[in-house]
């Protein structure tokens, strides 16, 4: 069951972002893992995958270090504050906050979805066509 | 101005990462696309690069509080490798649009479920 949950999260990660969120959700909803433990598990899960991705991206020169370094500097400060708040907070309130956060994320995803598939239908058709070509090449 | 924007993005993403251990990327990625005008590929790479240190710092705190379950983490990681492979090879056959709809529905359901 744990492996299956990991598999689903891996699939979601491969498609786009949000694998970690799915991992936490599945662990807490179906296995009854406490929220904090599920979140810690996600951290273990994230580090090796992201290191691989970073190495590949450094090789391909995709990373913008100028932007990244400042975000890291302040991000680390934010992470310390967030982690302290998270450890002090009651599990019930943490889950509620997480729920609110999820609803915001889904609003954003719906907005993206609208932009990608409804507003720009013409460009999308082009994209679908390209994908068809790729598929044929693979086959 | 750019430095100010970047530092605000950083603080917000870091706070979310520390609090929920996930979701920092969902802030950084759109933010640097909209505010820093990075293209999608560069933005994705920069996002992963900048989230890793936040995750490592957050891990230290979760580790100190003894929330780590290595057995569970290992099993999930095994699944994650399988899933990553399946996702990149086999699922290209499904439409991204369909998968997105499933993903969004699940998020909305789970969000309300957590609020109860």
gemmi code that builds the backbone of each chain (N, CA, C; Angstrom):
import gemmi

chains = {
    "A": [
        ("UNK", (0.830, -1.210, 0.000), (0.000, 0.000, 0.000), (0.870, 1.268, 0.000)),
        ("UNK", (1.916, 1.253, 0.863), (2.817, 2.419, 0.909), (3.502, 2.601, -0.440)),
        ("UNK", (3.891, 1.466, -1.042), (4.580, 1.537, -2.333), (3.635, 2.075, -3.405)),
        ("UNK", (2.377, 1.638, -3.343), (1.378, 2.117, -4.302), (1.203, 3.633, -4.183)),
        ("UNK", (1.132, 4.117, -2.953), (0.977, 5.559, -2.725), (2.184, 6.316, -3.281)),
        ("UNK", (3.383, 5.754, -3.027), (4.596, 6.359, -3.587), (4.541, 6.397, -5.103)),
        ("UNK", (4.035, 5.301, -5.700), (3.946, 5.219, -7.162), (3.044, 6.319, -7.712)),
        ("UNK", (1.873, 6.481, -7.085), (0.936, 7.505, -7.564), (1.590, 8.892, -7.483)),
        ("UNK", (2.257, 9.168, -6.353), (2.910, 10.477, -6.209), (4.000, 10.667, -7.246)),
        ("UNK", (4.741, 9.590, -7.514), (5.793, 9.671, -8.530), (5.229, 10.015, -9.890)),
        ("UNK", (4.085, 9.399, -10.218), (3.438, 9.678, -11.502), (3.036, 11.150, -11.584)),
        ("UNK", (2.420, 11.645, -10.507), (1.986, 13.045, -10.486), (3.191, 13.977, -10.631)),
        ("UNK", (4.287, 13.659, -9.926), (5.494, 14.475, -10.022), (6.020, 14.499, -11.453)),
        ("UNK", (5.986, 13.329, -12.114), (6.511, 13.247, -13.471), (5.680, 14.087, -14.439)),
        ("UNK", (4.384, 14.200, -14.179), (3.521, 14.957, -15.080), (3.702, 16.452, -14.878)),
        ("UNK", (3.854, 16.891, -13.630), (4.008, 18.318, -13.383), (4.405, 18.498, -11.950)),
        ("UNK", (3.751, 19.412, -11.252), (4.083, 19.563, -9.844), (2.929, 19.041, -9.001)),
        ("UNK", (3.153, 18.953, -7.711), (2.061, 18.545, -6.822), (2.177, 17.128, -6.315)),
        ("UNK", (3.265, 16.442, -6.670), (3.449, 15.072, -6.198), (3.516, 14.984, -4.677)),
        ("UNK", (4.217, 15.958, -4.085), (4.371, 15.961, -2.635), (3.049, 16.143, -1.922)),
        ("UNK", (2.227, 17.040, -2.471), (0.918, 17.282, -1.881), (0.085, 16.012, -1.910)),
        ("UNK", (0.104, 15.325, -3.050), (-0.654, 14.081, -3.194), (-0.142, 13.035, -2.209)),
        ("UNK", (1.186, 12.963, -2.054), (1.768, 11.983, -1.132), (1.241, 12.208, 0.285)),
        ("UNK", (1.274, 13.448, 0.741), (0.806, 13.760, 2.098), (-0.675, 13.415, 2.247)),
        ("UNK", (-1.454, 13.801, 1.233), (-2.898, 13.543, 1.282), (-3.197, 12.055, 1.380)),
        ("UNK", (-2.562, 11.257, 0.516), (-2.852, 9.822, 0.492), (-2.424, 9.166, 1.805)),
        ("UNK", (-1.253, 9.583, 2.307), (-0.759, 8.984, 3.560), (-1.702, 9.279, 4.720)),
        ("UNK", (-2.186, 10.516, 4.799), (-3.045, 10.854, 5.935), (-4.459, 10.305, 5.753)),
        ("UNK", (-4.964, 10.334, 4.504), (-6.359, 9.921, 4.290), (-6.534, 8.407, 4.308)),
        ("UNK", (-5.600, 7.663, 3.692), (-5.817, 6.218, 3.550), (-5.048, 5.377, 4.552)),
        ("UNK", (-3.917, 5.885, 5.049), (-3.162, 5.091, 6.026), (-3.278, 5.647, 7.439)),
        ("UNK", (-3.917, 6.809, 7.559), (-4.085, 7.389, 8.883), (-2.774, 7.828, 9.525)),
        ("UNK", (-1.783, 8.126, 8.691), (-0.501, 8.620, 9.215), (-0.710, 10.041, 9.751)),
        ("UNK", (-0.163, 10.364, 10.934), (-0.305, 11.736, 11.450), (0.268, 12.768, 10.483)),
        ("UNK", (-0.374, 13.933, 10.436), (0.001, 14.987, 9.486), (1.499, 15.309, 9.522)),
        ("UNK", (2.068, 15.467, 10.723), (3.482, 15.842, 10.825), (4.392, 14.755, 10.246)),
        ("UNK", (4.058, 13.476, 10.530), (4.886, 12.369, 10.037), (4.785, 12.292, 8.513)),
        ("UNK", (3.566, 12.481, 7.987), (3.374, 12.465, 6.539), (4.207, 13.570, 5.887)),
        ("UNK", (4.234, 14.738, 6.524), (5.000, 15.856, 5.971), (6.495, 15.549, 5.997)),
        ("UNK", (6.964, 14.922, 7.096), (8.378, 14.559, 7.183), (8.726, 13.524, 6.113)),
        ("UNK", (7.802, 12.572, 5.880), (8.023, 11.553, 4.853), (8.175, 12.202, 3.488)),
        ("UNK", (7.371, 13.216, 3.237), (7.471, 13.932, 1.969), (8.839, 14.576, 1.800)),
        ("UNK", (9.417, 15.046, 2.928), (10.744, 15.664, 2.847), (11.786, 14.629, 2.431)),
        ("UNK", (11.726, 13.416, 3.046), (12.664, 12.348, 2.682), (12.514, 12.033, 1.196)),
        ("UNK", (11.257, 11.992, 0.751), (10.895, 11.622, -0.606), (11.425, 12.650, -1.611)),
        ("UNK", (11.436, 13.907, -1.189), (11.745, 15.000, -2.120), (13.238, 15.112, -2.413)),
        ("UNK", (14.085, 14.953, -1.383), (15.508, 15.277, -1.526), (16.207, 14.505, -2.659)),
        ("UNK", (16.155, 13.148, -2.681), (16.876, 12.454, -3.762), (16.366, 12.800, -5.160)),
        ("UNK", (15.037, 12.878, -5.321), (14.494, 13.192, -6.651), (14.955, 14.565, -7.118)),
        ("UNK", (14.950, 15.539, -6.193), (15.274, 16.897, -6.634), (16.768, 17.031, -6.908)),
        ("UNK", (17.606, 16.302, -6.146), (19.042, 16.385, -6.429), (19.323, 15.895, -7.854)),
        ("UNK", (18.687, 14.782, -8.233), (18.859, 14.277, -9.601), (18.450, 15.344, -10.612)),
        ("UNK", (17.292, 15.958, -10.364), (16.784, 16.959, -11.301), (17.717, 18.156, -11.376)),
        ("UNK", (18.266, 18.568, -10.218), (19.145, 19.745, -10.201), (20.433, 19.467, -10.986)),
        ("UNK", (21.016, 18.283, -10.762), (22.250, 17.936, -11.475), (22.016, 17.995, -12.984)),
        ("UNK", (20.887, 17.416, -13.411), (20.580, 17.423, -14.846), (20.393, 18.840, -15.362)),
        ("UNK", (19.741, 19.681, -14.559), (19.477, 21.052, -14.980), (20.732, 21.917, -14.986)),
        ("UNK", (21.671, 21.636, -14.070), (22.939, 22.381, -14.087), (23.696, 22.038, -15.368)),
        ("UNK", (23.691, 20.759, -15.707), (24.349, 20.321, -16.940), (23.752, 21.021, -18.158)),
        ("UNK", (22.416, 21.124, -18.175), (21.755, 21.746, -19.323), (21.696, 23.271, -19.229)),
        ("UNK", (22.312, 23.821, -18.162), (22.373, 25.284, -17.960), (20.986, 25.932, -17.947)),
        ("UNK", (20.034, 25.281, -17.265), (18.679, 25.829, -17.209), (18.431, 26.719, -15.999)),
        ("UNK", (19.329, 26.645, -15.003), (19.054, 27.345, -13.745), (19.505, 28.799, -13.812)),
        ("UNK", (18.625, 29.692, -13.371), (18.953, 31.108, -13.280), (19.442, 31.380, -11.850)),
        ("UNK", (20.760, 31.377, -11.659), (21.318, 31.464, -10.305), (21.072, 32.827, -9.674)),
        ("UNK", (21.030, 33.883, -10.505), (20.819, 35.221, -9.967), (19.488, 35.298, -9.221)),
        ("UNK", (18.437, 34.772, -9.860), (17.123, 34.762, -9.217), (17.116, 33.741, -8.084)),
        ("UNK", (17.678, 32.554, -8.354), (17.625, 31.454, -7.394), (18.303, 31.767, -6.071)),
        ("UNK", (19.477, 32.400, -6.124), (20.236, 32.622, -4.890), (19.493, 33.499, -3.892)),
        ("UNK", (18.847, 34.569, -4.399), (18.117, 35.456, -3.481), (16.922, 34.717, -2.888)),
        ("UNK", (16.227, 33.948, -3.742), (15.075, 33.187, -3.242), (15.536, 32.205, -2.171)),
        ("UNK", (16.681, 31.554, -2.390), (17.186, 30.599, -1.400), (17.479, 31.294, -0.079)),
        ("UNK", (18.191, 32.430, -0.160), (18.577, 33.150, 1.054), (17.355, 33.439, 1.931)),
        ("UNK", (16.319, 34.039, 1.316), (15.133, 34.390, 2.099), (14.239, 33.182, 2.341)),
        ("UNK", (14.297, 32.236, 1.412), (13.506, 31.012, 1.560), (13.927, 30.219, 2.777)),
        ("UNK", (15.233, 30.167, 3.037), (15.726, 29.426, 4.199), (15.218, 30.078, 5.489)),
        ("UNK", (15.243, 31.417, 5.533), (14.713, 32.122, 6.708), (13.232, 31.775, 6.889)),
        ("UNK", (12.478, 31.841, 5.772), (11.048, 31.501, 5.821), (10.821, 30.070, 6.272)),
        ("UNK", (11.681, 29.160, 5.790), (11.516, 27.744, 6.129), (11.717, 27.509, 7.615)),
        ("UNK", (12.690, 28.230, 8.217), (12.927, 28.084, 9.658), (11.693, 28.544, 10.433)),
        ("UNK", (11.158, 29.715, 10.044), (9.958, 30.223, 10.724), (8.802, 29.232, 10.554)),
        ("UNK", (8.587, 28.779, 9.308), (7.495, 27.853, 9.012), (7.601, 26.557, 9.798)),
        ("UNK", (8.830, 26.016, 9.873), (9.020, 24.746, 10.567), (8.765, 24.898, 12.065)),
        ("UNK", (9.184, 26.030, 12.629), (8.951, 26.261, 14.062), (7.456, 26.378, 14.329)),
        ("UNK", (6.757, 27.171, 13.485), (5.305, 27.309, 13.637), (4.644, 25.939, 13.532)),
        ("UNK", (5.091, 25.150, 12.529), (4.503, 23.836, 12.287), (4.668, 22.910, 13.487)),
        ("UNK", (5.813, 22.988, 14.173), (6.039, 22.086, 15.299), (5.273, 22.529, 16.540)),
        ("UNK", (4.956, 23.822, 16.611), (4.240, 24.331, 17.790), (2.727, 24.165, 17.662)),
        ("UNK", (2.260, 24.071, 16.418), (0.825, 24.146, 16.162), (0.131, 22.804, 16.433)),
        ("UNK", (-1.151, 22.854, 16.803), (-1.950, 21.633, 17.012), (-2.185, 20.923, 15.675)),
        ("UNK", (-2.255, 19.582, 15.712), (-2.438, 18.817, 14.476), (-3.720, 19.241, 13.763)),
        ("UNK", (-4.788, 19.438, 14.529), (-6.079, 19.793, 13.916), (-5.987, 21.118, 13.147)),
        ("UNK", (-5.317, 22.106, 13.746), (-5.225, 23.399, 13.066), (-4.307, 23.312, 11.851)),
        ("UNK", (-3.261, 22.485, 11.972), (-2.363, 22.315, 10.830), (-3.114, 21.716, 9.649)),
        ("UNK", (-3.969, 20.733, 9.940), (-4.770, 20.109, 8.873), (-5.728, 21.104, 8.242)),
        ("UNK", (-6.332, 21.951, 9.086), (-7.256, 22.965, 8.565), (-6.518, 23.937, 7.649)),
        ("UNK", (-5.345, 24.394, 8.114), (-4.540, 25.304, 7.292), (-4.167, 24.642, 5.970)),
        ("UNK", (-3.797, 23.372, 6.067), (-3.418, 22.630, 4.865), (-4.606, 22.549, 3.900)),
        ("UNK", (-5.791, 22.350, 4.453), (-7.009, 22.313, 3.634), (-7.230, 23.624, 2.903)),
        ("UNK", (-7.062, 24.739, 3.631), (-7.228, 26.058, 3.003), (-6.190, 26.237, 1.890)),
        ("UNK", (-4.960, 25.845, 2.210), (-3.891, 25.941, 1.215), (-4.235, 25.133, -0.035)),
        ("UNK", (-4.767, 23.918, 0.166), (-5.135, 23.062, -0.967), (-6.196, 23.725, -1.831)),
        ("UNK", (-7.161, 24.375, -1.203), (-8.218, 25.023, -1.981), (-7.636, 26.171, -2.814)),
        ("UNK", (-6.675, 26.910, -2.239), (-6.001, 27.948, -3.015), (-5.260, 27.346, -4.207)),
        ("UNK", (-4.547, 26.233, -3.924), (-3.806, 25.570, -5.003), (-4.771, 25.132, -6.099)),
        ("UNK", (-5.930, 24.569, -5.702), (-6.845, 24.096, -6.743), (-7.419, 25.266, -7.548)),
        ("UNK", (-7.656, 26.401, -6.869), (-8.114, 27.592, -7.611), (-7.079, 27.975, -8.666)),
        ("UNK", (-5.817, 27.965, -8.241), (-4.747, 28.315, -9.167), (-4.669, 27.318, -10.324)),
        ("UNK", (-4.838, 26.027, -9.993), (-4.800, 24.994, -11.034), (-5.954, 25.168, -12.020)),
        ("UNK", (-7.133, 25.528, -11.490), (-8.291, 25.743, -12.366), (-8.019, 26.917, -13.307)),
        ("UNK", (-7.409, 27.983, -12.736), (-7.055, 29.150, -13.542), (-6.088, 28.761, -14.665)),
        ("UNK", (-5.059, 27.974, -14.307), (-4.104, 27.485, -15.303), (-4.798, 26.672, -16.381)),
        ("UNK", (-5.688, 25.793, -15.911), (-6.410, 24.898, -16.808), (-7.214, 25.713, -17.812)),
        ("UNK", (-7.871, 26.758, -17.291), (-8.668, 27.645, -18.145), (-7.785, 28.289, -19.207)),
        ("UNK", (-6.641, 28.820, -18.787), (-5.725, 29.464, -19.729), (-5.212, 28.503, -20.786)),
        ("UNK", (-4.920, 27.286, -20.332), (-4.250, 26.329, -21.205), (-5.208, 25.683, -22.198)),
        ("UNK", (-6.414, 25.333, -21.737), (-7.267, 24.503, -22.584), (-8.509, 25.214, -23.108)),
        ("UNK", (-8.912, 26.309, -22.452), (-10.168, 26.919, -22.896), (-9.910, 28.229, -23.645)),
        ("UNK", (-9.058, 29.086, -23.069), (-8.811, 30.387, -23.677), (-7.976, 30.262, -24.959)),
        ("UNK", (-6.908, 29.453, -24.876), (-5.978, 29.380, -26.005), (-6.177, 28.089, -26.786)),
        ("UNK", (-7.384, 27.883, -27.241), (-7.673, 26.612, -27.902), (-6.838, 26.399, -29.150)),
        ("UNK", (-6.590, 27.480, -29.883), (-5.866, 27.354, -31.150), (-4.426, 26.889, -30.955)),
        ("UNK", (-3.747, 27.564, -30.003), (-2.361, 27.170, -29.761), (-2.320, 25.748, -29.225)),
        ("UNK", (-3.355, 25.409, -28.457), (-3.391, 24.075, -27.869), (-3.476, 22.998, -28.947)),
        ("UNK", (-4.281, 23.266, -29.965), (-4.402, 22.288, -31.049), (-3.043, 22.001, -31.668)),
        ("UNK", (-2.277, 23.082, -31.803), (-0.940, 22.957, -32.330), (-0.101, 22.032, -31.471)),
        ("UNK", (-0.239, 22.252, -30.166), (0.517, 21.491, -29.184), (0.134, 20.012, -29.254)),
        ("UNK", (-1.174, 19.767, -29.324), (-1.652, 18.388, -29.414), (-1.065, 17.712, -30.661)),
        ("UNK", (-1.018, 18.490, -31.722), (-0.502, 17.945, -32.971), (0.956, 17.533, -32.786)),
        ("UNK", (1.728, 18.428, -32.145), (3.133, 18.137, -31.899), (3.274, 16.849, -31.108)),
        ("UNK", (2.386, 16.692, -30.117), (2.470, 15.501, -29.277), (2.211, 14.239, -30.095)),
        ("UNK", (1.240, 14.356, -31.002), (0.940, 13.222, -31.871), (2.195, 12.816, -32.643)),
        ("UNK", (2.896, 13.829, -33.163), (4.107, 13.561, -33.935), (5.130, 12.843, -33.065)),
        ("UNK", (5.308, 13.371, -31.822), (6.267, 12.754, -30.906), (5.940, 11.282, -30.675)),
        ("UNK", (4.641, 11.040, -30.442), (4.199, 9.668, -30.173), (4.562, 8.747, -31.330)),
        ("UNK", (4.302, 9.234, -32.545), (4.577, 8.410, -33.708), (6.066, 8.100, -33.823)),
        ("UNK", (6.868, 9.110, -33.478), (8.305, 8.883, -33.542), (8.739, 7.816, -32.547)),
        ("UNK", (8.130, 7.868, -31.365), (8.488, 6.880, -30.339), (8.065, 5.481, -30.790)),
        ("UNK", (6.855, 5.416, -31.337), (6.353, 4.109, -31.761), (7.159, 3.578, -32.953)),
    ],
    "B": [
        ("UNK", (14.375, 46.687, -6.952), (12.987, 46.224, -7.033), (12.927, 44.719, -7.236)),
        ("UNK", (13.809, 44.246, -8.143), (13.832, 42.803, -8.427), (14.235, 42.011, -7.195)),
        ("UNK", (15.224, 42.578, -6.471), (15.697, 41.889, -5.265), (14.580, 41.821, -4.231)),
        ("UNK", (13.830, 42.919, -4.107), (12.720, 42.943, -3.156), (11.681, 41.885, -3.513)),
        ("UNK", (11.303, 41.839, -4.801), (10.322, 40.844, -5.247), (10.822, 39.428, -4.967)),
        ("UNK", (12.093, 39.194, -5.316), (12.661, 37.859, -5.100), (12.675, 37.476, -3.628)),
        ("UNK", (12.985, 38.468, -2.769), (13.061, 38.115, -1.355), (11.671, 37.823, -0.797)),
        ("UNK", (10.645, 38.558, -1.299), (9.282, 38.270, -0.838), (8.850, 36.876, -1.302)),
        ("UNK", (9.150, 36.554, -2.567), (8.836, 35.212, -3.076), (9.513, 34.158, -2.189)),
        ("UNK", (10.792, 34.418, -1.865), (11.560, 33.479, -1.060), (10.956, 33.260, 0.315)),
        ("UNK", (10.638, 34.363, 0.998), (10.080, 34.262, 2.356), (8.770, 33.467, 2.336)),
        ("UNK", (7.861, 33.804, 1.403), (6.562, 33.123, 1.330), (6.753, 31.635, 1.057)),
        ("UNK", (7.571, 31.327, 0.054), (7.775, 29.927, -0.318), (8.403, 29.157, 0.827)),
        ("UNK", (9.388, 29.787, 1.495), (10.051, 29.128, 2.614), (9.090, 28.847, 3.738)),
        ("UNK", (8.230, 29.820, 4.048), (7.273, 29.640, 5.134), (6.328, 28.474, 4.840)),
        ("UNK", (5.799, 28.432, 3.615), (4.904, 27.343, 3.226), (5.643, 25.999, 3.268)),
        ("UNK", (6.887, 25.991, 2.773), (7.663, 24.747, 2.785), (7.888, 24.261, 4.215)),
        ("UNK", (8.239, 25.182, 5.107), (8.455, 24.793, 6.496), (7.189, 24.311, 7.164)),
        ("UNK", (6.085, 24.979, 6.858), (4.812, 24.677, 7.525), (4.209, 23.366, 7.023)),
        ("UNK", (4.134, 23.199, 5.711), (3.452, 22.027, 5.137), (4.413, 21.015, 4.517)),
        ("UNK", (5.686, 21.396, 4.373), (6.716, 20.576, 3.731), (6.468, 20.397, 2.237)),
        ("UNK", (5.436, 20.981, 1.713), (5.165, 20.885, 0.282), (4.564, 22.205, -0.185)),
        ("UNK", (4.544, 22.406, -1.466), (3.817, 23.569, -1.973), (4.666, 24.801, -2.204)),
        ("UNK", (5.930, 24.792, -1.722), (6.783, 25.940, -1.972), (6.982, 26.169, -3.469)),
        ("UNK", (7.126, 25.057, -4.181), (7.315, 25.133, -5.625), (6.115, 25.724, -6.337)),
        ("UNK", (4.924, 25.475, -5.768), (3.709, 25.997, -6.397), (3.626, 27.508, -6.251)),
        ("UNK", (4.434, 28.080, -5.333), (4.489, 29.536, -5.208), (5.611, 30.088, -6.084)),
        ("UNK", (6.802, 29.457, -5.963), (7.960, 29.989, -6.687), (7.747, 29.931, -8.200)),
        ("UNK", (7.256, 28.777, -8.684), (7.154, 28.604, -10.140), (6.309, 29.682, -10.824)),
        ("UNK", (5.029, 29.846, -10.425), (4.265, 30.916, -11.094), (4.813, 32.299, -10.813)),
        ("UNK", (5.340, 32.517, -9.593), (5.822, 33.851, -9.232), (6.996, 34.281, -10.110)),
        ("UNK", (7.948, 33.376, -10.327), (9.089, 33.822, -11.148), (8.739, 33.869, -12.634)),
        ("UNK", (7.696, 33.153, -13.041), (7.251, 33.299, -14.428), (6.605, 34.669, -14.617)),
        ("UNK", (5.717, 35.047, -13.677), (5.001, 36.316, -13.827), (5.880, 37.519, -13.531)),
        ("UNK", (6.647, 37.475, -12.417), (7.363, 38.672, -11.979), (8.760, 38.781, -12.582)),
        ("UNK", (9.440, 37.645, -12.787), (10.815, 37.703, -13.281), (10.893, 37.411, -14.774)),
        ("UNK", (9.747, 37.082, -15.361), (9.664, 36.825, -16.809), (10.611, 35.718, -17.270)),
        ("UNK", (10.788, 34.703, -16.424), (11.590, 33.559, -16.853), (10.721, 32.670, -17.734)),
        ("UNK", (11.343, 31.976, -18.697), (10.515, 31.060, -19.483), (10.305, 29.774, -18.684)),
        ("UNK", (9.328, 29.003, -19.105), (8.854, 27.844, -18.352), (9.982, 26.885, -17.936)),
        ("UNK", (10.859, 26.576, -18.900), (11.913, 25.599, -18.649), (12.893, 26.110, -17.593)),
        ("UNK", (13.334, 27.370, -17.790), (14.272, 27.986, -16.856), (13.631, 28.134, -15.483)),
        ("UNK", (12.331, 28.490, -15.475), (11.626, 28.683, -14.219), (11.510, 27.373, -13.442)),
        ("UNK", (11.180, 26.281, -14.141), (11.077, 24.982, -13.471), (12.400, 24.580, -12.827)),
        ("UNK", (13.491, 24.752, -13.601), (14.815, 24.380, -13.098), (15.190, 25.226, -11.891)),
        ("UNK", (14.951, 26.546, -11.995), (15.307, 27.444, -10.903), (14.471, 27.143, -9.653)),
        ("UNK", (13.211, 26.764, -9.864), (12.341, 26.430, -8.732), (12.889, 25.246, -7.947)),
        ("UNK", (13.205, 24.154, -8.646), (13.714, 22.968, -7.932), (14.999, 23.324, -7.203)),
        ("UNK", (15.862, 24.087, -7.887), (17.145, 24.488, -7.310), (16.941, 25.278, -6.011)),
        ("UNK", (15.960, 26.185, -6.010), (15.806, 27.033, -4.829), (14.993, 26.365, -3.716)),
        ("UNK", (14.173, 25.370, -4.049), (13.378, 24.706, -3.010), (14.229, 23.746, -2.180)),
        ("UNK", (15.219, 23.112, -2.803), (16.001, 22.091, -2.093), (16.593, 22.578, -0.760)),
        ("UNK", (17.295, 23.732, -0.726), (17.828, 24.177, 0.567), (16.731, 24.392, 1.621)),
        ("UNK", (15.564, 24.901, 1.195), (14.462, 25.112, 2.149), (14.011, 23.771, 2.722)),
        ("UNK", (13.913, 22.768, 1.832), (13.474, 21.442, 2.270), (14.486, 20.859, 3.258)),
        ("UNK", (15.778, 21.034, 2.966), (16.809, 20.485, 3.852), (16.730, 21.149, 5.231)),
        ("UNK", (16.586, 22.480, 5.245), (16.472, 23.187, 6.526), (15.228, 22.723, 7.289)),
        ("UNK", (14.105, 22.615, 6.589), (12.873, 22.159, 7.241), (13.050, 20.746, 7.781)),
        ("UNK", (13.773, 19.886, 7.024), (13.995, 18.499, 7.449), (14.686, 18.439, 8.800)),
        ("UNK", (15.668, 19.337, 9.000), (16.404, 19.334, 10.270), (15.422, 19.508, 11.433)),
        ("UNK", (14.467, 20.425, 11.269), (13.487, 20.664, 12.338), (12.561, 19.464, 12.532)),
        ("UNK", (12.082, 18.886, 11.429), (11.195, 17.722, 11.544), (11.947, 16.539, 12.147)),
        ("UNK", (13.248, 16.442, 11.821), (14.065, 15.350, 12.348), (14.242, 15.517, 13.858)),
        ("UNK", (14.514, 16.743, 14.277), (14.696, 17.011, 15.705), (13.438, 16.684, 16.495)),
        ("UNK", (12.281, 16.933, 15.887), (11.006, 16.649, 16.550), (10.588, 15.182, 16.413)),
        ("UNK", (11.475, 14.362, 15.817), (11.257, 12.907, 15.693), (10.011, 12.556, 14.878)),
        ("UNK", (9.794, 13.281, 13.796), (8.658, 12.963, 12.932), (9.061, 12.043, 11.789)),
        ("UNK", (10.360, 11.717, 11.677), (10.812, 10.877, 10.568), (10.438, 9.424, 10.788)),
        ("UNK", (9.855, 8.800, 9.743), (9.553, 7.372, 9.769), (10.285, 6.775, 8.563)),
        ("UNK", (11.504, 6.265, 8.826), (12.371, 5.842, 7.719), (11.773, 4.690, 6.931)),
        ("UNK", (11.124, 3.769, 7.651), (10.516, 2.609, 6.997), (9.466, 3.045, 5.969)),
        ("UNK", (8.599, 3.939, 6.430), (7.560, 4.477, 5.557), (8.173, 5.259, 4.394)),
        ("UNK", (9.184, 6.079, 4.716), (9.831, 6.892, 3.694), (10.459, 6.033, 2.603)),
        ("UNK", (11.099, 4.919, 3.027), (11.765, 4.035, 2.067), (10.749, 3.402, 1.120)),
        ("UNK", (9.637, 2.904, 1.696), (8.601, 2.270, 0.868), (8.031, 3.273, -0.136)),
        ("UNK", (7.775, 4.488, 0.338), (7.235, 5.515, -0.561), (8.239, 5.856, -1.652)),
        ("UNK", (9.531, 5.891, -1.274), (10.553, 6.235, -2.261), (10.638, 5.174, -3.359)),
        ("UNK", (10.528, 3.889, -2.951), (10.533, 2.811, -3.952), (9.383, 3.028, -4.927)),
        ("UNK", (8.198, 3.287, -4.367), (7.039, 3.576, -5.206), (7.272, 4.796, -6.079)),
        ("UNK", (7.931, 5.794, -5.489), (8.174, 7.034, -6.230), (9.027, 6.816, -7.466)),
        ("UNK", (10.033, 5.930, -7.340), (10.891, 5.647, -8.492), (10.070, 4.950, -9.587)),
        ("UNK", (9.263, 3.961, -9.159), (8.399, 3.271, -10.131), (7.462, 4.277, -10.796)),
        ("UNK", (6.858, 5.126, -9.962), (5.898, 6.107, -10.474), (6.538, 7.097, -11.425)),
        ("UNK", (7.749, 7.547, -11.077), (8.445, 8.484, -11.950), (8.697, 7.880, -13.322)),
        ("UNK", (9.064, 6.595, -13.309), (9.306, 5.891, -14.566), (8.006, 5.743, -15.366)),
        ("UNK", (6.966, 5.261, -14.671), (5.665, 5.097, -15.338), (5.181, 6.425, -15.899)),
        ("UNK", (5.325, 7.471, -15.070), (4.828, 8.783, -15.464), (5.518, 9.300, -16.713)),
        ("UNK", (6.842, 9.076, -16.781), (7.549, 9.645, -17.926), (7.417, 8.773, -19.176)),
        ("UNK", (7.236, 7.467, -19.001), (7.188, 6.588, -20.183), (5.757, 6.265, -20.634)),
        ("UNK", (4.987, 5.664, -19.703), (3.709, 5.083, -20.124), (2.570, 6.082, -20.201)),
        ("UNK", (2.554, 7.024, -19.233), (1.371, 7.881, -19.144), (1.293, 8.934, -20.238)),
        ("UNK", (2.329, 9.022, -21.066), (2.251, 9.915, -22.219), (1.053, 9.544, -23.090)),
        ("UNK", (0.601, 8.296, -22.954), (-0.530, 7.831, -23.761), (-1.856, 8.453, -23.322)),
        ("UNK", (-1.948, 8.784, -22.022), (-3.167, 9.451, -21.558), (-3.068, 10.930, -21.882)),
        ("UNK", (-4.207, 11.590, -21.963), (-4.147, 13.016, -22.239), (-3.844, 13.768, -20.945)),
        ("UNK", (-2.978, 14.774, -21.046), (-2.652, 15.600, -19.883), (-3.896, 16.289, -19.351)),
        ("UNK", (-4.791, 16.628, -20.275), (-6.006, 17.342, -19.897), (-6.831, 16.489, -18.931)),
        ("UNK", (-7.015, 15.224, -19.273), (-7.786, 14.309, -18.433), (-7.143, 14.180, -17.047)),
        ("UNK", (-5.804, 14.008, -17.025), (-5.098, 13.843, -15.754), (-5.216, 15.097, -14.891)),
        ("UNK", (-5.158, 16.270, -15.542), (-5.289, 17.527, -14.813), (-6.648, 17.617, -14.133)),
        ("UNK", (-7.702, 17.210, -14.857), (-9.053, 17.282, -14.294), (-9.136, 16.380, -13.061)),
        ("UNK", (-8.595, 15.167, -13.167), (-8.609, 14.242, -12.025), (-7.859, 14.870, -10.847)),
        ("UNK", (-6.707, 15.450, -11.135), (-5.866, 16.064, -10.104), (-6.618, 17.191, -9.383)),
        ("UNK", (-7.253, 18.072, -10.168), (-7.963, 19.209, -9.581), (-9.134, 18.720, -8.722)),
        ("UNK", (-9.909, 17.759, -9.247), (-11.052, 17.232, -8.485), (-10.576, 16.669, -7.147)),
        ("UNK", (-9.480, 15.927, -7.197), (-8.963, 15.328, -5.975), (-8.530, 16.397, -4.979)),
        ("UNK", (-7.864, 17.450, -5.476), (-7.418, 18.539, -4.599), (-8.592, 19.211, -3.910)),
        ("UNK", (-9.654, 19.497, -4.682), (-10.819, 20.176, -4.110), (-11.469, 19.288, -3.048)),
        ("UNK", (-11.645, 18.003, -3.393), (-12.235, 17.055, -2.452), (-11.418, 16.991, -1.160)),
        ("UNK", (-10.088, 16.842, -1.324), (-9.212, 16.701, -0.166), (-9.195, 17.982, 0.667)),
        ("UNK", (-9.215, 19.122, -0.008), (-9.213, 20.402, 0.694), (-10.404, 20.532, 1.624)),
        ("UNK", (-11.604, 20.224, 1.101), (-12.813, 20.311, 1.928), (-12.783, 19.262, 3.027)),
        ("UNK", (-12.252, 18.097, 2.698), (-12.153, 17.008, 3.658), (-11.298, 17.407, 4.865)),
        ("UNK", (-10.212, 18.124, 4.600), (-9.309, 18.560, 5.666), (-9.967, 19.615, 6.553)),
        ("UNK", (-10.857, 20.408, 5.954), (-11.469, 21.514, 6.696), (-12.496, 21.029, 7.717)),
        ("UNK", (-13.043, 19.836, 7.471), (-14.095, 19.348, 8.372), (-13.549, 19.053, 9.757)),
    ],
}
model = gemmi.Model(1)
for chain_id, residues in chains.items():
    chain = gemmi.Chain(chain_id)
    for i, (resn, *xyz) in enumerate(residues, 1):
        res = gemmi.Residue()
        res.name, res.seqid = resn, gemmi.SeqId(i, " ")
        for name, pos in zip(("N", "CA", "C"), xyz):
            atom = gemmi.Atom()
            atom.name, atom.element = name, gemmi.Element(name[0])
            atom.pos, atom.b_iso = gemmi.Position(*pos), 0.0
            res.add_atom(atom)
        chain.add_residue(res)
    model.add_chain(chain)
structure = gemmi.Structure()
structure.add_model(model)
structure.setup_entities()
